[in-house]
Amino acid sequence: MQQMPASNTAPARAATARFDKLGDIAKRMAIVHAAVARYGTDLKARFTTLAMVSAGYRARCDASGDYALHAEPCVVCTVTNKWNEHASDQAPDGAPLPKRLLVRYGARGRALDYAVPVDVQSLQWFSGLEAQRNNGIVVDAPSGPSHGAITCAIRLQSAQGWQWYALSALHVLTPTPPLDVQPVPGLGFAAPGEPGRVGTSSAYSGVLRQGGISFDAQLAYIDTAWFNAAFSGAALGHCPPLRGRAELDALADRSRFVILAPANDAALGDAPRAPILAQFSHYADGHLPIRYDVTRHGVSFSTDVYLAELIVLAAGRNQAVSRQGDSGSPVIAIDKERAVFVGMLIGGPAPDSATDRMVVLPSWQLLDLDNWASLPAGTRSLNPAFLMQ
């Protein structure tokens, strides 16, 4: 692994100043992503208690002893236990985790060295994350009614033309889903407190896996009039999706993220609810455990499931967080006075958890055809919308 020059040398000071003086946060995040790609695998192999290496914002301890996020891009090293930085047993050679990582970034022939800061955050801050299940719907599952949310409509382009579906989490449309196989379609769902179905789960979904990377999304057939009425109050209009990390990085420091949690289900308490506001924390790779209720061979149990990429949001101290019944809720941000679709809420604090972290499946992952185990034959694109026309 490439080492930083001694901190008191001119090259180290220049690389540190070069990164710290960058005014463009999006560019700083791009450099952080480069550092993660360069060092992430080596760091996880070298430091035994290192669970994740990702790009994100620094967490600083305030006067009350609580950690607060600051829009300071850095490499986030998430550890199973927050350690003493001088502990001798974290790496085979007894070296502490580096405070900066040196990475060369830029166009060929014009690349420069940057010293990217490292922030150590404890995995315990995320303990108690579980998959949560309006735009609100109640799924008629064999195990009993299960509450959840519709994310958005999907205008699917295939060889047969354009087709409309609704999108939500797999574990919403198929409560207690089976492991390692696709769920059986055909579960109906209704609006809370209203008679009659408004939709049915389809055969098009991802798969939850044990010992592998999962994809927690499923399409459903839905009543067009009900969907349009359900989202009419959000007034989202044209809400284009973010297409990748670079677009999120460009707005993460100047936009609050809005989780449109169900506001029409009195069974969940204090309805109608205001949207939940949160800020960007960091990205998570396939090493963040989320607790799911699943089945195998007819037996129900709980297990940790891992997804390839997630956005981690933080609500802040004493602020509203998501709860059971919120999974599937759409997450949006405001970019230059327009709404953009960020992704789908899939997990948040368990009832007895003190964490304020919530996890979002990014829009670009949801729209990536390769992530889906099954889609209609000849599918060419998935296009999110909040009005079915």
C-alpha positions as CSV (number, residue, x, y, z in Angstrom):
1,M,0.0,0.0,0.0
2,Q,1.4,3.4,-1.0
3,Q,2.6,5.3,2.0
4,M,2.2,9.0,2.8
5,P,5.4,10.9,3.0
6,A,6.2,12.0,6.5
7,S,3.8,14.7,7.5
8,N,6.5,17.3,8.0
9,T,7.8,16.9,4.5
10,A,7.1,19.4,1.7
11,P,5.4,16.8,-0.5
12,A,3.0,15.7,2.3
13,R,2.2,19.3,3.2
14,A,1.5,20.2,-0.4
15,A,-0.7,17.1,-1.0
16,T,-2.7,17.9,2.2
17,A,-3.1,21.6,1.4
18,R,-4.1,20.7,-2.2
19,F,-7.0,18.6,-1.0
20,D,-8.1,20.8,1.9
21,K,-8.2,24.0,-0.2
22,L,-10.4,22.5,-2.9
23,G,-13.6,24.5,-2.8
24,D,-15.6,22.1,-5.0
25,I,-17.0,19.4,-2.7
26,A,-18.1,17.3,-5.6
27,K,-14.5,17.2,-6.8
28,R,-13.3,16.4,-3.4
29,M,-15.8,13.5,-3.3
30,A,-14.5,12.3,-6.6
31,I,-11.0,12.2,-5.2
32,V,-12.2,10.4,-2.1
33,H,-13.9,7.8,-4.4
34,A,-10.6,7.3,-6.1
35,A,-8.8,6.7,-2.8
36,V,-11.5,4.2,-1.8
37,A,-11.0,2.3,-5.0
38,R,-7.2,2.4,-4.6
39,Y,-6.9,1.4,-1.0
40,G,-10.2,-0.1,0.2
41,T,-9.4,-3.8,-0.4
42,D,-5.9,-3.5,1.0
43,L,-7.1,-1.7,4.1
44,K,-9.8,-4.4,4.8
45,A,-7.2,-7.1,4.4
46,R,-4.7,-5.5,6.7
47,F,-6.9,-4.2,9.5
48,T,-8.9,-7.1,11.1
49,T,-11.6,-5.0,12.7
50,L,-12.3,-2.9,9.6
51,A,-15.8,-3.6,8.2
52,M,-16.2,-1.1,5.4
53,V,-14.2,1.5,3.5
54,S,-16.3,4.1,1.8
55,A,-16.7,7.7,0.8
56,G,-18.6,10.0,3.0
57,Y,-18.6,12.9,5.4
58,R,-16.7,13.4,8.6
59,A,-18.4,12.9,12.0
60,R,-17.2,15.2,14.8
61,C,-18.0,15.0,18.5
62,D,-19.9,18.1,19.7
63,A,-19.9,19.6,23.2
64,S,-22.6,17.3,24.4
65,G,-20.6,14.2,23.5
66,D,-22.8,13.4,20.4
67,Y,-21.4,12.9,17.0
68,A,-22.6,15.3,14.2
69,L,-21.9,15.1,10.5
70,H,-20.0,17.8,8.7
71,A,-19.8,18.3,5.0
72,E,-16.1,17.4,4.9
73,P,-15.4,14.6,2.4
74,C,-13.2,11.9,3.6
75,V,-12.5,8.1,3.5
76,V,-14.9,6.6,6.1
77,C,-13.4,3.5,7.8
78,T,-16.2,1.7,9.6
79,V,-14.8,-0.5,12.3
80,T,-16.5,-3.2,14.4
81,N,-15.3,-1.5,17.5
82,K,-14.0,2.1,17.8
83,W,-10.3,1.6,18.7
84,N,-7.5,3.6,20.2
85,E,-5.7,4.9,17.1
86,H,-2.3,3.9,18.7
87,A,-3.4,0.3,19.4
88,S,-0.8,-2.2,18.3
89,D,-3.0,-5.1,17.3
90,Q,-5.0,-3.6,14.4
91,A,-2.5,-4.5,11.7
92,P,0.0,-7.3,11.4
93,D,2.9,-4.8,11.6
94,G,1.3,-2.9,14.5
95,A,0.8,0.2,12.4
96,P,-2.1,2.5,13.2
97,L,-4.8,3.3,10.6
98,P,-3.4,6.1,8.4
99,K,-4.7,9.6,9.0
100,R,-4.4,10.4,5.3
101,L,-4.2,8.4,2.1
102,L,-2.2,9.6,-0.8
103,V,-3.8,9.3,-4.2
104,R,-3.0,10.7,-7.6
105,Y,-6.0,12.2,-9.4
106,G,-6.5,14.1,-12.6
107,A,-6.3,13.8,-16.4
108,R,-3.3,12.0,-17.9
109,G,-0.3,14.3,-17.8
110,R,-1.9,16.7,-15.4
111,A,-2.6,14.4,-12.4
112,L,-1.7,15.7,-9.0
113,D,-1.2,14.1,-5.6
114,Y,-3.9,14.6,-2.9
115,A,-3.8,13.6,0.7
116,V,-7.3,12.4,1.5
117,P,-8.3,12.5,5.2
118,V,-9.5,9.3,7.0
119,D,-12.3,9.3,9.5
120,V,-12.9,6.2,11.8
121,Q,-16.6,5.5,12.6
122,S,-17.9,2.7,14.6
123,L,-20.2,0.0,13.1
124,Q,-22.1,0.2,16.5
125,W,-23.5,3.5,15.3
126,F,-25.5,1.5,12.7
127,S,-26.4,-1.3,15.0
128,G,-30.2,-2.0,15.1
129,L,-30.7,-1.3,11.4
130,E,-33.5,-3.5,10.1
131,A,-35.6,-3.7,7.0
132,Q,-38.8,-1.7,7.4
133,R,-42.1,-2.3,5.8
134,N,-47.8,3.9,2.6
135,N,-48.1,5.9,-0.2
136,G,-49.2,3.5,2.1
137,I,-50.2,-0.1,1.4
138,V,-51.2,-3.1,3.4
139,V,-50.1,-6.4,1.9
140,D,-52.3,-9.4,2.4
141,A,-49.7,-11.9,3.4
142,P,-50.2,-15.5,4.6
143,S,-48.6,-14.5,7.9
144,G,-51.0,-11.6,8.4
145,P,-51.3,-8.0,7.1
146,S,-48.0,-6.2,6.5
147,H,-47.6,-2.4,6.1
148,G,-45.3,-0.8,3.6
149,A,-44.9,1.9,1.0
150,I,-45.0,2.3,-2.8
151,T,-41.9,4.0,-4.0
152,C,-42.9,5.3,-7.4
153,A,-44.3,4.2,-10.8
154,I,-42.1,2.5,-13.3
155,R,-42.6,3.1,-17.0
156,L,-40.9,0.0,-18.5
157,Q,-39.7,-0.1,-22.1
158,S,-39.6,-3.5,-23.6
159,A,-39.8,-5.2,-27.0
160,Q,-43.6,-5.1,-26.5
161,G,-43.6,-1.3,-26.0
162,W,-44.3,0.7,-22.8
163,Q,-45.8,-0.8,-19.7
164,W,-46.6,0.7,-16.3
165,Y,-45.8,-0.9,-12.9
166,A,-45.3,0.2,-9.4
167,L,-42.0,-0.2,-7.5
168,S,-41.4,-1.1,-3.9
169,A,-39.0,-3.1,-1.8
170,L,-39.1,-6.9,-2.3
171,H,-39.6,-7.4,1.4
172,V,-42.6,-5.0,1.3
173,L,-44.5,-6.7,-1.6
174,T,-43.4,-10.1,-0.4
175,P,-43.3,-10.0,3.4
176,T,-41.0,-12.5,4.9
177,P,-39.5,-13.3,1.5
178,P,-37.8,-16.6,0.7
179,L,-34.0,-16.8,0.6
180,D,-32.0,-17.5,-2.5
181,V,-35.0,-17.8,-4.8
182,Q,-37.5,-15.4,-6.4
183,P,-40.7,-14.9,-4.5
184,V,-44.0,-16.3,-5.7
185,P,-46.1,-13.4,-7.3
186,G,-49.7,-12.7,-6.8
187,L,-49.9,-11.2,-3.3
188,G,-52.6,-8.5,-3.2
189,F,-52.4,-5.2,-1.4
190,A,-54.9,-2.5,-0.4
191,A,-54.8,1.1,0.8
192,P,-54.9,1.2,4.6
193,G,-58.4,1.2,6.0
194,E,-60.0,0.9,2.6
195,P,-61.8,-2.1,1.1
196,G,-60.6,-3.8,-2.1
197,R,-57.2,-4.3,-3.7
198,V,-55.3,-1.6,-5.4
199,G,-52.5,-3.8,-6.7
200,T,-50.8,-7.2,-6.9
201,S,-47.2,-8.2,-6.7
202,S,-45.6,-9.4,-10.0
203,A,-43.0,-12.0,-10.9
204,Y,-40.4,-9.3,-11.6
205,S,-38.0,-8.9,-8.7
206,G,-34.6,-9.2,-7.2
207,V,-33.5,-12.0,-4.8
208,L,-32.5,-11.9,-1.2
209,R,-29.4,-14.1,-0.7
210,Q,-27.6,-15.6,2.3
211,G,-23.9,-15.4,1.8
212,G,-24.1,-13.2,-1.3
213,I,-25.2,-9.8,-2.5
214,S,-29.0,-9.2,-2.4
215,F,-31.3,-6.9,-4.4
216,D,-34.3,-5.8,-2.5
217,A,-36.8,-4.6,-5.1
218,Q,-39.9,-5.8,-6.8
219,L,-42.5,-4.6,-9.3
220,A,-46.2,-4.7,-8.9
221,Y,-49.4,-4.2,-11.0
222,I,-51.3,-1.2,-9.6
223,D,-54.5,0.7,-10.1
224,T,-53.6,3.9,-12.0
225,A,-56.2,6.1,-10.5
226,W,-55.3,5.1,-7.0
227,F,-51.6,5.7,-7.6
228,N,-52.1,9.1,-9.1
229,A,-54.3,10.1,-6.2
230,A,-51.8,8.7,-3.6
231,F,-49.0,10.9,-5.0
232,S,-51.0,14.0,-5.9
233,G,-50.2,15.7,-2.7
234,A,-46.4,15.3,-3.1
235,A,-46.5,17.7,-6.1
236,L,-43.3,16.3,-7.4
237,G,-43.9,16.9,-11.1
238,H,-41.0,15.8,-13.3
239,C,-38.6,14.2,-10.8
240,P,-35.6,12.8,-12.7
241,P,-33.5,10.1,-11.1
242,L,-29.9,10.5,-10.0
243,R,-27.8,8.4,-12.4
244,G,-24.7,7.8,-10.3
245,R,-22.6,8.9,-7.4
246,A,-21.2,11.9,-9.1
247,E,-24.7,13.5,-9.3
248,L,-25.3,12.8,-5.6
249,D,-21.9,14.1,-4.6
250,A,-22.7,17.4,-6.4
251,L,-25.7,18.1,-4.2
252,A,-25.1,16.2,-1.0
253,D,-23.6,19.1,0.9
254,R,-26.3,21.7,-0.1
255,S,-29.5,19.6,-0.1
256,R,-31.5,18.0,2.6
257,F,-32.9,14.6,1.7
258,V,-36.6,14.1,2.1
259,I,-38.1,10.7,2.9
260,L,-41.7,10.7,1.9
261,A,-42.9,8.3,4.6
262,P,-46.5,7.1,4.5
263,A,-48.9,9.7,5.7
264,N,-52.2,7.8,5.2
265,D,-52.0,4.9,7.7
266,A,-53.4,5.6,11.1
267,A,-52.4,2.1,12.2
268,L,-48.8,3.4,12.3
269,G,-49.7,6.2,14.7
270,D,-49.9,10.0,14.5
271,A,-51.0,10.1,10.8
272,P,-50.7,12.3,8.8
273,R,-47.0,12.5,9.3
274,A,-44.6,15.1,8.0
275,P,-41.8,14.0,5.6
276,I,-38.6,12.9,7.4
277,L,-35.6,15.2,6.8
278,A,-32.0,13.8,6.8
279,Q,-28.5,14.6,5.5
280,F,-26.0,12.5,3.6
281,S,-23.6,10.5,5.8
282,H,-21.7,8.2,3.5
283,Y,-21.9,5.3,1.0
284,A,-22.0,1.7,2.2
285,D,-20.7,-1.2,0.3
286,G,-21.7,-4.9,0.6
287,H,-20.5,-5.2,4.2
288,L,-23.3,-3.3,6.1
289,P,-25.6,-5.9,7.8
290,I,-29.3,-5.3,7.7
291,R,-31.6,-7.6,9.6
292,Y,-34.4,-9.2,7.5
293,D,-37.2,-11.6,8.4
294,V,-37.0,-14.4,5.8
295,T,-38.1,-17.9,5.1
296,R,-36.4,-21.1,3.9
297,H,-38.3,-24.3,3.2
298,G,-41.3,-22.9,5.1
299,V,-39.3,-22.0,8.2
300,S,-39.2,-18.3,9.2
301,F,-36.2,-16.7,10.8
302,S,-34.1,-13.5,10.9
303,T,-30.8,-13.1,9.2
304,D,-28.4,-10.4,8.1
305,V,-28.6,-9.5,4.4
306,Y,-26.1,-7.4,2.4
307,L,-26.7,-5.2,-0.5
308,A,-24.0,-4.1,-3.1
309,E,-24.4,-0.3,-2.5
310,L,-26.4,1.9,-0.2
311,I,-26.7,5.5,0.7
312,V,-26.6,6.1,4.5
313,L,-28.5,9.1,5.7
314,A,-28.6,10.6,9.2
315,A,-31.6,12.4,10.7
316,G,-29.7,14.1,13.5
317,R,-30.1,14.2,17.2
318,N,-33.7,14.1,18.5
319,Q,-35.1,14.3,15.0
320,A,-37.8,12.1,13.4
321,V,-36.5,8.8,11.9
322,S,-38.1,6.1,9.9
323,R,-39.9,3.3,11.5
324,Q,-41.5,-0.1,10.8
325,G,-44.0,0.4,7.9
326,D,-41.8,2.9,6.1
327,S,-39.8,0.7,3.8
328,G,-40.3,1.4,0.2
329,S,-40.8,5.2,0.8
330,P,-39.3,7.3,-1.9
331,V,-36.3,9.5,-1.1
332,I,-35.9,12.8,-2.9
333,A,-33.7,15.9,-2.8
334,I,-34.1,19.4,-4.1
335,D,-31.5,20.4,-6.7
336,K,-31.8,23.9,-8.1
337,E,-35.4,24.2,-7.1
338,R,-36.5,20.9,-8.7
339,A,-37.0,17.5,-7.1
340,V,-34.7,14.6,-8.0
341,F,-35.3,11.0,-7.2
342,V,-32.5,9.7,-4.9
343,G,-33.7,6.2,-4.2
344,M,-35.9,3.9,-2.0
345,L,-35.8,3.6,1.8
346,I,-35.2,0.0,2.7
347,G,-34.0,0.1,6.4
348,G,-33.9,2.2,9.5
349,P,-33.7,2.0,13.3
350,A,-35.3,-0.9,15.0
351,P,-37.8,0.1,17.8
352,D,-35.2,-0.3,20.5
353,S,-32.3,1.2,18.6
354,A,-30.7,4.5,19.4
355,T,-29.3,5.0,15.9
356,D,-30.5,7.9,13.6
357,R,-29.1,6.2,10.5
358,M,-31.4,5.1,7.6
359,V,-30.3,3.3,4.5
360,V,-31.4,3.9,0.9
361,L,-31.1,1.8,-2.2
362,P,-29.8,4.3,-4.8
363,S,-31.9,5.2,-7.9
364,W,-29.1,4.1,-10.2
365,Q,-29.0,0.7,-8.6
366,L,-32.8,0.4,-8.9
367,L,-32.7,1.2,-12.6
368,D,-29.8,-1.1,-13.5
369,L,-31.3,-4.0,-15.4
370,D,-28.5,-6.3,-14.4
371,N,-29.5,-6.2,-10.8
372,W,-32.9,-7.8,-11.4
373,A,-33.3,-11.5,-11.4
374,S,-36.4,-11.3,-13.6
375,L,-37.9,-8.6,-15.9
376,P,-40.3,-8.8,-18.8
377,A,-38.7,-10.2,-22.0
378,G,-36.8,-7.6,-23.9
379,T,-36.7,-5.0,-21.2
380,R,-34.7,-2.0,-22.4
381,S,-35.1,0.6,-19.7
382,L,-36.8,1.4,-16.4
383,N,-38.0,4.9,-15.9
384,P,-39.4,6.2,-12.6
385,A,-42.4,8.5,-12.5
386,F,-44.8,10.0,-9.9
387,L,-47.7,10.3,-12.3
388,M,-49.0,7.5,-14.5
389,Q,-50.3,8.8,-17.8
